[in-house]
Amino acid sequence: MNGAVVDTTTAPPEGAVKAKKSKFTYNPNRVAHTLNKLGLGYFSPFARLIGKDEPAKQLREIALNTLLPIVAFAGFVIAWAVLAKAVQTDSVQIPSPHQAWYALTGTAIPAFSHPFPESIEGLEAPYFADNDGMDPKSINGFAQAEKLAEKEYMISQQERVDKFLARSEEAAAEGDTEKAAKYKENSEMFASKTYQGNKTFYDQIWISLLTVAIGFIVATVVAVPIGVLCGISPMFNIAMNPLIQLFKPVSPLAWFPIVFVFTTWGIATPPSDSIWQRALFTSAGVVMLCSLWPTLINTAVGVASVDKDHLNVAKVLKLGWAKRIGKIVLPASLPLIFTGLRLSIGVGWMVLIAADMMAQNQGLGKFVWDMYQNGDTMSTAQIIVAVFVIGAIGFFLDRIMLVCQRLVTFEEQNI
Amino acid sequence: MIPKLKLIKPTMIAAVVALIVPAKADLLDVEKDTLKFGFIKLTDCAPIVIAKEKGYFDDEGLSVTVEAQGNWKELLNRVITGDLDGAHMLAGQPIGATVGFGTQADIMTAYSLDYNGNGITVSNDLWEQMKPNVPADEDGKPIHPITAESLKPISDAAVAANNKLKMGMVFPVSTHNYEIRYWLAAAGIKPGFYFDPSTGQVDVPGFLNGDVELSVTPPPQMPQTLEQGTIVGYCVGEPWNQQAVFKGIGVPVTTNYDIWKNNPEKVFGVSKEWAEANPNTWIAVTKALIRAGHWLDAAPENRVEAAEILSQPNYVGAPVEVISNSMTGTFEFEKGDKREMPDFNVFFRYNASYPYYSDCVWFLTQMVRWGQIAEQKPDSYFKEMAEKIYRPDVYMEAVKELIDDGEFEEEDFAEAFAAFESGGYKEPTSEFIDGKTYDGTKPNEYIQSFDIGLK
């Protein structure tokens, strides 16, 4: 995850000797080709190696693809560690790599000195032992502490259930059936309670993904039809162009207050334990407004540049509007639409953090904001962890879109 | 999902329960049992956090989540829109919202979260300039309370050089804004007005005709902003004063305890619609908060535990040693100058959780004084507003329920009963840094007594 995966897909498949088609033999070229297409080009030398296709060359390629990123990453970590020592003021400092590691896992690497000596000073061992040895202020330690808290909550709720059951029995014994029924009801109420926990980092990742998914899907649903119209009708394009150019560069921070008004007006207050909080829709709305432009513009360009011959064929066949778009225009412009979608999801993920911060949506942006407000070095270290995670997720989202894009593109293209 | 515990004979439980719990009253029929409360990362959110962590909300059959909010404006907005059922609010916030300074909305409170708890911190540089003007005892330690007299020559020089001192406070209607203004004005430094009656000019930032410029900075950003030199001093709640000492970037010069002894600080605010729709829930929430406040002031070791809970990353998140400094009855001024301040944070003693009308009226007088309320009002206006915003009746309802539950004795709330019966105003007090006398029933007299301020 940390940089070891490298995009080799742009390199054309080497030694592309046409192998004879056989259903039962392993065709390294074909496998390598498929891997490339799936955005897993890093593994294609492995596939070729298995097929004994120029093993020495493949080994060299693997070594290069693996070692160079590792060297670069190691260099980065060393530079970071040096920087962490240098960049320190009275109130803030850059956490070291070890501190970031600790902020994630809640445990120090034994070979090094403890990254937060003050955090264990004077604390009894059980403080950590209760929590599987993890510092409860770290990301994983906090998630673990939440699990324990849930268990404790269940026990205390069970005590309440028992207490009211007992009172119900007592009332029944005294012949007060009304009270007995009421206490019974109370105990059932307690029994039906579930733990209202704090969001852990991992919950927040899911909420962020959900937010971007909503924003991205709505953006697509809005952008593709408008893009198609722009591509088909030059008049419509001329009409829309100023609006598109005007709104395209607007920052998510500027959209937020406007979207906030809409969601406040349009969405009823959800129950507070629901996942569909208004803040989530506000954040998704901001993501939508920022990410719809690349799809819109690419769709318009894609549709406008459909081969005239294809359209003439449609004319000759006297195809209706719907068929012309469904059978000819859309399939022909799919590669460009997907280029737009890939750009859109990148933009969406990037603006999400800012949108979450503003909307107080319980996603990664809120995590970063909360940690910033906590203001100690451990929290800054957690922000660094979040930066890596945000980057990694952005990378995977891009990969997924790349694969989709390749699947709808007929010829091998370098994009 | 509840794990099925082994069934114990009900008679046994009954016996045990009877031992632990004396005559218990019935649960309130709450209208809404799943609630979300907002807070800002400050130690005085403690009663809300403790009520959750100690299961006091659960005892009332309420499932509560508490969620940190980005800033006070956001928090207020979300209470108004109903995203939050209630929140940790600046005492001035329900009042400012109700009179319509900033966002207009009807917000009410039945529970005062705490007294005191703020400090004024200046940068090391400014402190070096102020220090020679501060009287010292024989050990060379500054004598407290430090007044803004020591700042006056520096401020005058800055005004003459047309480079007014810039200071931070957390919100236009926050206690901090009124406290730092009070402190400055007591020494003759004009903090700037929101309104000029001679020209009719309104100034949203509140800089009009001032000797210093007070601007809004969110509490957690105060130390960084001070270190970056954007401001030379600030007034903020804990732990952000102790953080400055701890990191060596500033020196707290005074606390609001010295500006006004036992002044109201934060309240638990809800919107009027919410309160009307959920009257029983409001009482149940207030019950849990009273128990939490009581717990916080019941024993010193509870404060130590509270500091540990508050230092969790989802609550205040600052290091536990920073939080405990002020939470456990001490306050560090200059590095190493740690003084006993048993009343720095008061949650329950002195009837601190009771919503006094006179506290509400004090904020209104300051809003008039600095021009946030642009016209002079009759005394009756103050009374009317206070009765609209502060709801001691709900507080007393919760108290009665707690006594019925057998949780508390009537004596535990002697002061609250006395306050309620005598009309809900505190006795006139002159425990202010400028020695002025404040009588909540005569707000205009108080406003007239200030040398600096609109009358």
Boltz contact constraints between the chains, C-beta under 6 A:
constraints:
  - contact:
      token1: [A, 90]
      token2: [B, 247]
      max_distance: 6.0
  - contact:
      token1: [A, 90]
      token2: [B, 248]
      max_distance: 6.0
  - contact:
      token1: [A, 90]
      token2: [B, 249]
      max_distance: 6.0
  - contact:
      token1: [A, 91]
      token2: [B, 223]
      max_distance: 6.0
  - contact:
      token1: [A, 91]
      token2: [B, 224]
      max_distance: 6.0
  - contact:
      token1: [A, 91]
      token2: [B, 227]
      max_distance: 6.0
  - contact:
      token1: [A, 91]
      token2: [B, 247]
      max_distance: 6.0
  - contact:
      token1: [A, 91]
      token2: [B, 249]
      max_distance: 6.0
  - contact:
      token1: [A, 137]
      token2: [B, 313]
      max_distance: 6.0
  - contact:
      token1: [A, 154]
      token2: [B, 3]
      max_distance: 6.0
  - contact:
      token1: [A, 156]
      token2: [B, 55]
      max_distance: 6.0
  - contact:
      token1: [A, 158]
      token2: [B, 2]
      max_distance: 6.0
  - contact:
      token1: [A, 158]
      token2: [B, 5]
      max_distance: 6.0
  - contact:
      token1: [A, 162]
      token2: [B, 13]
      max_distance: 6.0
  - contact:
      token1: [A, 163]
      token2: [B, 17]
      max_distance: 6.0
  - contact:
      token1: [A, 166]
      token2: [B, 10]
      max_distance: 6.0
  - contact:
      token1: [A, 166]
      token2: [B, 13]
      max_distance: 6.0
  - contact:
      token1: [A, 166]
      token2: [B, 14]
      max_distance: 6.0
  - contact:
      token1: [A, 166]
      token2: [B, 17]
      max_distance: 6.0
  - contact:
      token1: [A, 169]
      token2: [B, 10]
      max_distance: 6.0
  - contact:
      token1: [A, 170]
      token2: [B, 14]
      max_distance: 6.0
  - contact:
      token1: [A, 186]
      token2: [B, 27]
      max_distance: 6.0
  - contact:
      token1: [A, 189]
      token2: [B, 61]
      max_distance: 6.0
  - contact:
      token1: [A, 191]
      token2: [B, 2]
      max_distance: 6.0
  - contact:
      token1: [A, 193]
      token2: [B, 63]
      max_distance: 6.0
  - contact:
      token1: [A, 196]
      token2: [B, 63]
      max_distance: 6.0
  - contact:
      token1: [A, 196]
      token2: [B, 65]
      max_distance: 6.0
  - contact:
      token1: [A, 198]
      token2: [B, 314]
      max_distance: 6.0
  - contact:
      token1: [A, 264]
      token2: [B, 81]
      max_distance: 6.0
  - contact:
      token1: [A, 269]
      token2: [B, 82]
      max_distance: 6.0
  - contact:
      token1: [A, 271]
      token2: [B, 34]
      max_distance: 6.0
  - contact:
      token1: [A, 272]
      token2: [B, 34]
      max_distance: 6.0
  - contact:
      token1: [A, 272]
      token2: [B, 35]
      max_distance: 6.0
  - contact:
      token1: [A, 272]
      token2: [B, 36]
      max_distance: 6.0
  - contact:
      token1: [A, 273]
      token2: [B, 34]
      max_distance: 6.0
  - contact:
      token1: [A, 278]
      token2: [B, 83]
      max_distance: 6.0
  - contact:
      token1: [A, 360]
      token2: [B, 70]
      max_distance: 6.0
  - contact:
      token1: [A, 370]
      token2: [B, 68]
      max_distance: 6.0
  - contact:
      token1: [A, 373]
      token2: [B, 41]
      max_distance: 6.0
  - contact:
      token1: [A, 373]
      token2: [B, 220]
      max_distance: 6.0
  - contact:
      token1: [A, 374]
      token2: [B, 313]
      max_distance: 6.0
  - contact:
      token1: [A, 374]
      token2: [B, 317]
      max_distance: 6.0
  - contact:
      token1: [A, 375]
      token2: [B, 220]
      max_distance: 6.0
  - contact:
      token1: [A, 376]
      token2: [B, 319]
      max_distance: 6.0
